[in-house]
C-alpha cells in the first residue's frame, strides 16, 4: 500500500483542518520509499519505539505526538538525532496525528466516552468547523453516565476500564457521579469549561499546582491520570481501527509512562 493511501485514511479521522494553529501535525519525515508493507502505530516517536518499529520492518510510523514541536537542527547527539538517523537510514515515513486527532469528536479521542457509555456527549471547547461548514471540531468532551453512580462504584468502573493506573485528585470527591468531562492528555485549560458544563468530575492529565487551586475554587473535582494512559489507549484503539481499513498489516507498539510507579497508586476503593 502506498504512503499517500495510508495518509488519506488517517486523515479521515484526523483531518488537517482540525489542527490547532500552533501544532505540527502531518508528515514529520518523508521518504523516497513509497510502498509500505507494515504500518506501525504508537503514542511517541521515541528512539525505543522507532527502533522497534524499524526492526519489525515498518515503512510507515504513525504517532500521536510530533517528533518536535519546534524546528531544530540535529546538531546534538541526543534522542532526536537517533530517531532522525533511524528514519532516514531505513526510509521510513513518520506521520503525526496530534491536535488533528484531539479535535475530531467523531474519532478515537472519545475512546473513554465510549468505554464509559457516556450519553449526549458534547465538545468542551469548540474551535472551528470542517470543510463546507460540516462537523464541528474542538477539544475535550462532556457527557452523562447511563445512571447516577456512587463515587466508590464509579471509581471501581474507571479502574476496571483503564487498568492499573496512578492518579491525583484535587477538589472534593463527589458523593455521586453522573456527568463526566474529559480531555485526554494535558487539559488543565479546560477545567473552567468542564465546571460550566456541569461536570461532577473532570478527567485529564498534567494538572499543575495553580491549575489545581483554580479548579478547587470552582468546586470542581479533577482526576489527573497523567498524560500517558488515555492517549496510549486512544492510539491503541486507532491502530485497531486502521488495521480494519488499511490494505497493509498494522502493528501497535506500546509506550512507556515515564511517571509509572507500579507499587503505588492514589486511587483506592472506598
C-alpha positions as CSV (number, residue, x, y, z in Angstrom):
1,X,0.0,0.0,0.0
2,X,1.3,3.5,-0.9
3,X,2.2,6.1,1.8
4,X,-0.3,8.5,0.2
5,X,-3.1,6.0,0.5
6,X,-2.3,5.4,4.2
7,X,-2.3,9.1,4.9
8,X,-5.6,9.6,3.2
9,X,-7.2,7.0,5.5
10,X,-5.6,8.5,8.6
11,X,-6.8,12.0,7.7
12,X,-10.4,10.8,7.6
13,X,-10.1,10.5,11.4
14,X,-7.5,13.2,11.9
15,X,-8.5,15.9,9.4
16,X,-5.8,18.6,8.8
17,X,-8.4,21.3,9.1
18,X,-8.9,20.4,12.8
19,X,-5.3,21.2,13.7
20,X,-4.5,24.0,16.3
21,X,-2.6,26.9,14.8
22,X,0.5,26.1,17.0
23,X,0.6,22.4,16.1
24,X,2.9,20.5,13.7
25,X,0.6,17.6,12.8
26,X,1.3,15.8,9.5
27,X,4.4,14.3,7.8
28,X,7.4,14.7,10.1
29,X,9.9,12.9,7.9
30,X,9.3,12.0,4.3
31,X,10.8,9.1,2.4
32,X,11.7,8.2,-1.2
33,X,10.2,4.8,-0.5
34,X,6.5,4.9,-1.4
35,X,5.4,1.3,-0.9
36,X,4.7,0.2,2.7
37,X,4.5,-3.4,3.8
38,X,3.9,-2.7,7.5
39,X,2.4,0.3,9.3
40,X,3.3,1.0,12.9
41,X,1.2,3.0,15.4
42,X,2.5,4.4,18.7
43,X,2.0,7.3,21.1
44,X,5.5,8.7,20.9
45,X,8.2,8.8,18.2
46,X,10.8,7.8,20.9
47,X,14.1,6.2,20.0
48,X,12.9,3.0,21.6
49,X,9.6,2.9,19.7
50,X,11.0,3.9,16.3
51,X,13.9,1.4,16.8
52,X,11.4,-1.4,17.5
53,X,9.2,-0.4,14.5
54,X,12.2,-0.2,12.2
55,X,13.4,-3.7,13.3
56,X,10.0,-5.0,12.6
57,X,10.2,-3.8,9.1
58,X,7.7,-0.8,9.3
59,X,7.9,1.5,6.3
60,X,5.4,4.0,7.9
61,X,5.0,5.1,11.5
62,X,2.0,7.0,12.8
63,X,2.4,8.6,16.2
64,X,0.2,11.0,18.2
65,X,2.9,13.3,19.4
66,X,5.1,15.1,16.9
67,X,8.8,14.5,16.5
68,X,9.5,18.0,17.7
69,X,7.2,21.0,18.5
70,X,9.9,23.4,17.4
71,X,12.1,23.3,14.2
72,X,15.6,22.5,15.1
73,X,18.9,21.3,13.6
74,X,20.1,17.7,14.5
75,X,23.2,19.3,16.0
76,X,23.4,17.3,19.2
77,X,24.0,13.6,19.9
78,X,20.6,13.1,21.5
79,X,17.4,11.0,21.0
80,X,16.2,13.5,18.3
81,X,19.3,12.7,16.3
82,X,18.9,9.0,17.0
83,X,15.3,9.0,15.7
84,X,16.1,11.0,12.6
85,X,19.0,8.8,11.8
86,X,16.8,5.7,12.1
87,X,14.0,7.1,10.0
88,X,16.2,8.4,7.2
89,X,18.5,5.4,7.1
90,X,15.6,3.0,6.9
91,X,13.5,5.1,4.5
92,X,10.6,5.3,7.0
93,X,7.8,7.9,6.7
94,X,6.9,9.4,10.1
95,X,3.4,11.0,10.4
96,X,1.9,12.7,13.5
97,X,-1.8,13.0,14.1
98,X,-1.7,15.3,17.1
99,X,-4.4,18.0,17.5
100,X,-5.9,16.8,14.3
101,X,-6.9,13.7,16.2
102,X,-7.6,15.5,19.5
103,X,-10.1,17.9,18.0
104,X,-12.2,15.4,16.0
105,X,-15.1,14.4,18.2
106,X,-16.1,11.6,16.0
107,X,-12.7,9.9,16.1
108,X,-10.7,7.8,18.6
109,X,-10.3,10.7,21.0
110,X,-13.6,9.8,22.6
111,X,-12.4,6.3,23.5
112,X,-13.1,6.8,27.2
113,X,-16.6,8.2,26.5
114,X,-17.5,5.0,24.6
115,X,-15.9,2.8,27.3
116,X,-17.9,4.5,30.0
117,X,-21.0,4.5,27.8
118,X,-21.5,8.3,28.1
119,X,-24.7,9.7,26.6
120,X,-25.4,13.0,25.0
121,X,-21.7,13.9,24.6
122,X,-20.7,17.4,23.6
123,X,-17.5,19.3,22.9
124,X,-16.0,21.2,25.8
125,X,-14.0,23.7,23.7
126,X,-15.4,24.1,20.2
127,X,-12.8,25.6,17.8
128,X,-14.0,25.5,14.2
129,X,-15.9,23.6,11.6
130,X,-14.9,21.2,8.9
131,X,-14.9,21.6,5.2
132,X,-18.1,23.3,3.9
133,X,-19.1,24.1,7.5
134,X,-19.8,20.5,8.3
135,X,-18.8,18.8,11.5
136,X,-17.6,20.9,14.5
137,X,-14.1,20.4,15.8
138,X,-13.0,21.1,19.4
139,X,-11.1,19.8,22.4
140,X,-12.4,17.7,25.3
141,X,-15.9,16.2,25.8
142,X,-18.6,16.0,28.4
143,X,-21.4,13.5,28.7
144,X,-23.7,11.7,31.1
145,X,-23.4,8.2,32.6
146,X,-26.3,5.9,32.0
147,X,-27.2,6.3,35.6
148,X,-26.0,8.1,38.7
149,X,-23.2,6.2,40.4
150,X,-21.9,6.4,44.0
151,X,-18.3,7.5,43.9
152,X,-17.0,4.1,45.0
153,X,-18.8,2.4,42.2
154,X,-17.6,4.8,39.6
155,X,-14.0,4.5,41.0
156,X,-14.1,0.8,40.5
157,X,-15.6,1.0,37.0
158,X,-12.9,3.6,35.9
159,X,-10.1,1.5,37.2
160,X,-11.5,-1.6,35.5
161,X,-11.8,0.4,32.3
162,X,-8.3,1.9,32.4
163,X,-6.4,-0.9,34.2
164,X,-3.9,-0.2,36.9
165,X,-3.1,3.5,36.9
166,X,-1.9,6.3,39.1
167,X,-3.9,9.4,39.7
168,X,-4.1,12.6,41.7
169,X,-7.4,14.0,42.9
170,X,-7.9,17.7,43.5
171,X,-11.1,19.2,44.9
172,X,-13.8,17.5,46.9
173,X,-14.7,14.0,45.8
174,X,-18.4,14.0,44.9
175,X,-20.7,11.6,46.7
176,X,-22.2,10.5,43.4
177,X,-21.2,10.9,39.8
178,X,-23.5,11.4,36.7
179,X,-21.8,13.9,34.4
180,X,-18.2,13.4,33.3
181,X,-15.9,15.7,31.4
182,X,-12.6,14.6,29.9
183,X,-9.7,15.9,28.0
184,X,-7.1,13.2,27.2
185,X,-3.5,14.4,27.5
186,X,-2.9,17.8,29.1
187,X,-6.3,19.6,29.6
188,X,-5.9,21.9,32.6
189,X,-7.0,24.9,30.5
190,X,-10.4,23.2,30.0
191,X,-11.3,23.0,33.7
192,X,-13.4,26.1,33.6
193,X,-15.3,24.7,30.6
194,X,-15.9,21.5,32.5
195,X,-17.3,23.3,35.5
196,X,-19.5,25.5,33.3
197,X,-20.8,22.3,31.6
198,X,-22.0,21.0,35.0
199,X,-19.5,18.1,35.2
200,X,-19.3,16.3,38.5
201,X,-15.7,15.2,37.6
202,X,-13.1,16.3,35.1
203,X,-10.6,13.6,34.0
204,X,-7.4,14.8,32.4
205,X,-3.6,14.9,32.8
206,X,-0.7,17.1,33.7
207,X,-2.5,19.2,36.2
208,X,-0.2,21.8,37.7
209,X,-0.4,23.4,41.2
210,X,-2.1,26.7,40.3
211,X,-4.5,25.0,37.9
212,X,-5.5,22.6,40.7
213,X,-6.1,25.5,43.1
214,X,-8.3,27.2,40.5
215,X,-10.3,24.0,39.8
216,X,-10.8,23.6,43.6
217,X,-12.0,27.2,43.9
218,X,-14.6,26.4,41.2
219,X,-15.9,23.5,43.2
220,X,-14.7,21.1,40.5
221,X,-13.3,17.7,41.3
222,X,-10.4,16.9,38.9
223,X,-8.8,13.5,38.4
224,X,-5.3,13.8,37.0
225,X,-4.5,10.4,35.5
226,X,-1.3,11.7,33.8
227,X,-0.6,12.4,30.1
228,X,0.1,8.9,29.1
229,X,-2.8,6.5,29.9
230,X,-5.7,8.0,28.0
231,X,-3.7,8.8,24.9
232,X,-2.0,5.5,24.8
233,X,-5.4,3.8,24.9
234,X,-6.6,6.2,22.2
235,X,-3.7,5.2,19.9
236,X,-4.1,1.5,20.6
237,X,-7.8,1.8,19.5
238,X,-6.8,3.8,16.5
239,X,-4.4,1.1,15.5
240,X,-7.2,-1.4,15.6
241,X,-9.4,0.8,13.5
242,X,-6.7,1.3,10.9
243,X,-6.0,-2.5,10.8
244,X,-9.5,-2.9,9.6
245,X,-9.3,-0.2,6.9
246,X,-5.8,-0.4,5.5
247,X,-4.7,-2.9,3.0
248,X,-1.4,-3.4,4.9
249,X,-0.7,-5.1,8.3
250,X,-0.8,-2.6,11.2
251,X,1.0,-3.2,14.4
252,X,0.7,-1.2,17.7
253,X,3.9,-0.5,19.6
254,X,3.1,0.1,23.3
255,X,4.8,3.1,25.0
256,X,6.1,3.6,28.5
257,X,4.7,6.0,31.1
258,X,7.8,7.8,32.5
259,X,5.9,8.5,35.7
260,X,4.7,5.0,36.3
261,X,5.2,3.5,39.8
262,X,3.6,0.0,39.8
263,X,4.0,-0.3,43.5
264,X,1.8,2.7,44.4
265,X,-1.4,4.4,43.3
266,X,-3.5,7.2,44.7
267,X,-6.8,5.6,43.6
268,X,-8.3,3.4,46.2
269,X,-11.7,1.6,46.7
270,X,-13.8,3.5,49.2
